[in-house]
Amino acid sequence: MMKPETALLERTTARVLEDSAFVFAMPMDAPPPDLSTWQAVGVRLTFQGPFSGYCEFWAPFEVAKLLSSNMLGTDEDSPDAQEMCFDAMKETLNILCGNLLTEIAGSTPVFNLGTPTTQSKPEPVPDDGSITEVWLNSDGHPILLRMHVKDESSRVA
Amino acid sequence: MGFNILIVDDSKVTRIMIKRTLKLTGIPVGSLHEAENGQVALEEMKTNKIDLVLADINMPVMDGMAMIAQMKADPELASVPVIVISTEGSSTRIEELRSKGVAGYVRKPFTPEDVRDTLRQVVGDWDDEARDRSA
């Protein structure tokens, strides 16, 4: 089964958040929040290529606003930052997914990415091992990245 | 006088980021235009004189590849340089872009230096360019 390493997801997520929006994050030591009560906004992006699946990115509204304001160069409480925080989440996921796929599969294969869509609530992860998820901490806020791989032919070391 | 630049990306946040980055690079800008997909971009190019296109690949309605193909098939647009700014990391895809006439490529996430260096490769030293264009 093709399953990306947790450390790779953590590393790539932290790098992309820092490079694209000056948002700093590191692997979370504390237990993750209860998904049924966690207040977060989420986006999903599908990909197709030598293997296919989707990535999901979840963060509290405060982090989404920070992403948006840093990308726009505005104050966090500006109307633009609030209005475009979903756009910022989608663009961040787009960059994350593109970078992750290159990290996992190398620079030769071609993947086609879908269009990012907003999600209403993170679903519990099934026990079948098809989803790798990592939790990061950004200024005390938990951030969740998930990668689901459908079509697996070899395990990534 | 400066370059009339068209930014094509379905993300408004990214279009704003690219505009901020262009300011940092120091490239002289005559006018800035925006489009959220390839189809809107082609319409912009028909109504405005565009000197340079900065475009994403993955967009709804008409993606960057289709837009570039239509530009290259149009004698009036074929010579307008296109720089692709995308998350694409596949060397196969980047080669394909170059074979279709893309002048430069910047991968997201990008730094202002990445964009400035690629702009210089594509349009040359803009101090000279701006001087020539105003002459």
HADDOCK unambig.tbl for C-alpha pairs under 7 A between the chains (distance, minus, plus):
assign (segid A and resid 16 and name CA) (segid B and resid 109 and name CA) 6.77 0.50 0.50
assign (segid A and resid 19 and name CA) (segid B and resid 109 and name CA) 6.09 0.50 0.50
assign (segid A and resid 20 and name CA) (segid B and resid 109 and name CA) 5.14 0.50 0.50
assign (segid A and resid 71 and name CA) (segid B and resid 13 and name CA) 6.84 0.50 0.50
assign (segid A and resid 71 and name CA) (segid B and resid 17 and name CA) 6.14 0.50 0.50
assign (segid A and resid 72 and name CA) (segid B and resid 13 and name CA) 6.43 0.50 0.50
assign (segid A and resid 72 and name CA) (segid B and resid 16 and name CA) 6.36 0.50 0.50
assign (segid A and resid 72 and name CA) (segid B and resid 17 and name CA) 6.05 0.50 0.50
assign (segid A and resid 84 and name CA) (segid B and resid 13 and name CA) 6.85 0.50 0.50
assign (segid A and resid 87 and name CA) (segid B and resid 11 and name CA) 6.32 0.50 0.50
assign (segid A and resid 87 and name CA) (segid B and resid 13 and name CA) 6.42 0.50 0.50
assign (segid A and resid 88 and name CA) (segid B and resid 13 and name CA) 6.11 0.50 0.50
assign (segid A and resid 91 and name CA) (segid B and resid 11 and name CA) 6.74 0.50 0.50
assign (segid A and resid 95 and name CA) (segid B and resid 87 and name CA) 5.30 0.50 0.50
assign (segid A and resid 95 and name CA) (segid B and resid 108 and name CA) 6.18 0.50 0.50
assign (segid A and resid 95 and name CA) (segid B and resid 109 and name CA) 6.65 0.50 0.50
assign (segid A and resid 98 and name CA) (segid B and resid 87 and name CA) 5.13 0.50 0.50
assign (segid A and resid 98 and name CA) (segid B and resid 88 and name CA) 5.94 0.50 0.50
assign (segid A and resid 98 and name CA) (segid B and resid 89 and name CA) 6.69 0.50 0.50
assign (segid A and resid 99 and name CA) (segid B and resid 87 and name CA) 6.76 0.50 0.50
assign (segid A and resid 99 and name CA) (segid B and resid 89 and name CA) 6.79 0.50 0.50
assign (segid A and resid 102 and name CA) (segid B and resid 89 and name CA) 5.78 0.50 0.50
assign (segid A and resid 102 and name CA) (segid B and resid 90 and name CA) 6.85 0.50 0.50
assign (segid A and resid 107 and name CA) (segid B and resid 89 and name CA) 5.97 0.50 0.50
assign (segid A and resid 107 and name CA) (segid B and resid 90 and name CA) 4.50 0.50 0.50
assign (segid A and resid 107 and name CA) (segid B and resid 91 and name CA) 5.43 0.50 0.50
assign (segid A and resid 108 and name CA) (segid B and resid 90 and name CA) 5.26 0.50 0.50
assign (segid A and resid 108 and name CA) (segid B and resid 91 and name CA) 5.43 0.50 0.50
assign (segid A and resid 108 and name CA) (segid B and resid 92 and name CA) 5.50 0.50 0.50
assign (segid A and resid 109 and name CA) (segid B and resid 90 and name CA) 6.02 0.50 0.50
assign (segid A and resid 109 and name CA) (segid B and resid 92 and name CA) 6.86 0.50 0.50
assign (segid A and resid 110 and name CA) (segid B and resid 90 and name CA) 5.65 0.50 0.50
assign (segid A and resid 110 and name CA) (segid B and resid 92 and name CA) 6.67 0.50 0.50
assign (segid A and resid 110 and name CA) (segid B and resid 93 and name CA) 6.31 0.50 0.50
